[in-house]
Amino acid sequence: MNLPNIILCPTDFSECSLNAIEYASRIGERYGSTLILIHVANRDDYFKLNPLSTETDYQLSFLKEKLRNLQETVQNESVPKGLKGCQVMICEGDIVKELLKACEETKAQLLVMGTEGMNELRKNIIGSRTSQIVDKSKVDVLVVPRKVFYKKPRKLVFGTDYREEDKLAIQKIVEFAKFFDAEIDIVHASEGKNKLEKALHQLLIQELEPFVKYERINFVLKTFRDDLALGLENYLQSAKGDMLITLSKQRDFFHKIFTKSVSKKMSYFITKPLWVIKNF
C-alpha cells in the first residue's frame, strides 16, 4: 500500500486554496511527505481573483514571489513538525490538463485541492474543474470545500457498497486514521429494498475483522427512504463526521453526491472534506 510520499497541492492564492494547503501540510507532517505547491497561471482567472489589477500586474515574476512566500511559510511551520520539505512549481495553461500532467511528472500519490463549495455547486459541479480533476486523476484526491478550516479529523465516514475493492480501501483508511487516532464509521446506506443487505453487511464484518487490526471501527447499516446521498449527509451530521471517504469506482454514489438537483439540498457535504480513493 503506497503512502503519500509526495503531495501535490494547487493554489490560486485564494482563501479556499490556502485552506487546502493547510490540510496538505498537516497530512504531510504525519506521513513525512514532500509537499509540492503548484500554481497554474491563467490570465482570465487572475483578473477574476484580482479585479483591481492592471495588465502590467500579470507577471510570472509576481506570481512566483507569492508562491515563494507560501513556500517559506509552509517550511517554517510544518518542516519542524515532520514535513520532509516544500517545493514549488509554476506553469501556464489549462488548469485541469496542467494539474493532471504535474501529478504524473512529480509522481505524486495525493492531490489536495480546494473547491468553491456552494458557489461552484450551483453551477453544477459535474462540469466544474474540480470534478473533472477528480474524475480524471489517477491518484487519490482530497477536496477541501470553501470556508472549511483545518481541524484534526476525529471521525472518518466511509461509504461502502460492499465491493471487493472496499476491503483494500478500508486498510488504507485505517493507516490514515492511526496517524490521527481517528474513529472510522463504515456506512452502507440502503433503501431497505434488498432483503439480503443485512446478511451482506454481516459478511463484510466477518471478512474484515481478521485482517483490519484497528479497534476504532464501527460498521453501520442505515436505511433511508429519501435519496441515499442525502441520507449519508444526514448520517455525517448526526455522527459528527469530519471527513467523507468514497471510492471513485462507486460512480453511481459519487454522481449522486455531485448532481445539481441533489447538491442544492446538501449543506453538509460542502462543509466537510471529501477524500476520493483512486488506487491502493
Buried (B, 14 or more C-beta within 10 A) or exposed (E): EEEBBBBBBBBBBBEBBBBBBBBBBBBBBBBEBBBBBBBBBBEEBBBEEEEEEEEEEBEEEEBBEBBEEBBEBBBEBBBEEBBBBBBBBBBEEEBBEBBBBBBEEBEBBBBBBBBBBBEBBEEBBBEBBBBBBBBBBEBBBBBBBBEBEBEEBBBBBBBBBEEEBBBBBBBBBBEBBEBBEBBBBBBBBBEEEEEEBEEBBEEBBEEBEEEBEBEBBEBBBBEBEEBBBBBBBBBBBEBEBBBBBBBBBBEEBBBBBBBEEBBEEBEBBBBBBBBBBBBE
